[in-house]
Amino acid sequence: MRVVFMGTPDFAVGTLESLIEAGHQVAAVVTQPDKPKGRGKSLTMTPVKEAALAHQIPVFQPKKVREPEFVENLRAIAPDVIVVTAFGQMISKEILELPRYGCINVHASLLPAYRGAAPIQWAVINGDSETGVTIMRMNEGLDTGDMIEKVVVKLDEKETGGSLFDKLSAAGAKLCVKVLEKLENGTAVFEKQPELSTTNYASMIDKKMGKINWERPAKEIEQLIRGLNPWPSAYTSLNGKSLKLWLADVVCKEYDGIPGEILEAGNEGILVKTGEDLLLIQELQLEGKKRMDTAAFLRGYTVDKGWILGE
């Protein structure tokens, strides 16, 4: 098939590579504009752009895909299908109706669950035991198009946002190739979604979400830590310095004290009082320091019982 691929982050690269490996003619790649990054604010290419250039595929980077000039460029390419994976812009009806087989989206959830921008992180934060990928034919709504195919992915006990990202990227890439084959031979089956999602909207993740409220149950805090690993990370403060938390365990035990109070600090971790049960911090990163396990951290930093995190 003659394909135009729209995508931006690492998550989308696997699907692009799979389409190329499967023998599809990727006539063009559309990705977000380069952005300034780092202290020097030098422009940085998106991961999808880097992959496209490595395969010598023409790249378009419109600020808005609704721009008439860009739409005409798409029309001139005449794709059979447009594949969209974590692109980052709403796509107009004009573009949706342009290809013969429409616009196909690789969405990282089992729709109608987790419509929105951050389905991967929210599945971990909410403590789900499984999630997956849905391939759908896009419409003008937000992740509301007809579903074509799904694959279920189980979450490990210590799944992080980053590890689940990798799993779903690989699963979505494989499933997309399978769906394009079905579209081409006429065997694809389209299933309408219910109007209401089965979960809350998977809103975009921002750094403020990572601030730990120690009055919440330890289980919720532990899930937040994993869901926001590696970005933007869950954090608290220790003696006025920001403290990122990377790994923790729930200890099912009640203890009198103030939420956020340090109860013990040793080689096994830093034990903290929460709103329900205790949290054992096993890996952390103090402001200005490297990420390390708690035992290594305590060899160079004194932490006393009774200190309060977050104050």
Residue, then its C-alpha position, 0 to 999 in steps of 0.5 A: m500500500r502507498v502510505v503516509f505516516m504521521g507520528t512524533p515520539d519514540f512510541a511511533v517509530g516501531t510502527l513506521e519501521s514495521l510498515i517499511e519492513a512489511g514492504h509498504q511504500v511509505a511515500a511521506v512522513v509527517t511529524q511535529p516541528d523541530k523543537p529547541k532543547g537543552r541549554g543551547k536551545s538547539l533545534t532537535m528532530t523528533p524520533v520519527k523524523e530521524a527514522a524517516l531520514a534514515h530511510q530517505i523518506p520525505v518529511f513534512q513538519p506543518k505547524k498545523v495539518r489543516e493548512p491548505e498548502f499541506v492538505e494539497n501536498l497530501r492530495a498530490i501524494a495520493p496515499d491509499v491510507i494514512v497511519v497515525t501513531a501518537f502524532g500530536q495534532m487533531i486531523s481535519k475531516e478533509i484529511l480523514e476522507l482523503p485516502r482510499y482506506g481512511c486514516i488508521n490510528v494506533h492507540a495505546s489502550l483497549l478502547p473505549a478505555y483511556r481515550g486521550a493523550a496519556p493512556i499508557q501512564w494512566a493504566v499504571i497509575n490506576g493499577d490496571s492488570e491489563t491494557g493493550v492497543t487498539i487500531m481504529r479508523m479515525n473520525e472527527g472525535l477524540d479516539t472515538g472512531d470505529m475499532i478494527e483490531k485489538v491486542v491485550v497486554k498484561l502489566d507486570e507487578k512492577e510495570t512502569g510507564g516506560s516499560l509499558f511504553d516499550k511493550l505497547s509500541a512493539a504490540g502496536a507496530k505488529l498489529c498495524v501491519k496485520v490490519l493494513e493487510k486486512l484492509e487491503n484484502g477486504t476482510a477488516v471488520f469495523e466495530k462502533q464504539p459506545e458513546l461513553s468511555t469505560t474509564n476517565y479521559a486519559s489527560m495529558i501528564d504534566k510535572k505537577m502531577g508528580k507531587i506526592n500527597w502523603e495523605r493518600p494510601a501507600k498503594e496509590i503513591e506506589q502506582l504513581i511512582r511507577g506510572l510517572n517513571p521515567w517522566p516526569s517522575a514522582y517527587t517530594s521534598l527532603n529538608g527543602k530539597s526536591l527528592k524524586l522517587w523511582l522505586a518503592d514497595v507497599v508495607c501493609k501495616e498501620y503505624d501512628g504518626i503524621p503522613g510523610e513521617i520517616l519511621e525507619a531508614g536502613n539498607e532495605g529502604i526508607l519507611v514512610k507513613t502514608g494515609e493508609d499503610l506504609l511506603l518503603i522507598q527503595e530507589l531515589q534521587l536527591e536534587g543535584k545527585k544521581r539516581m541510586d538505591t536507598a542503601a547507597f544514598l544513606r551511605g552519604y546522607t543522614v536521614d533521621k527517624g521523625w523527619i517529615l517528607g514534603e515539608 
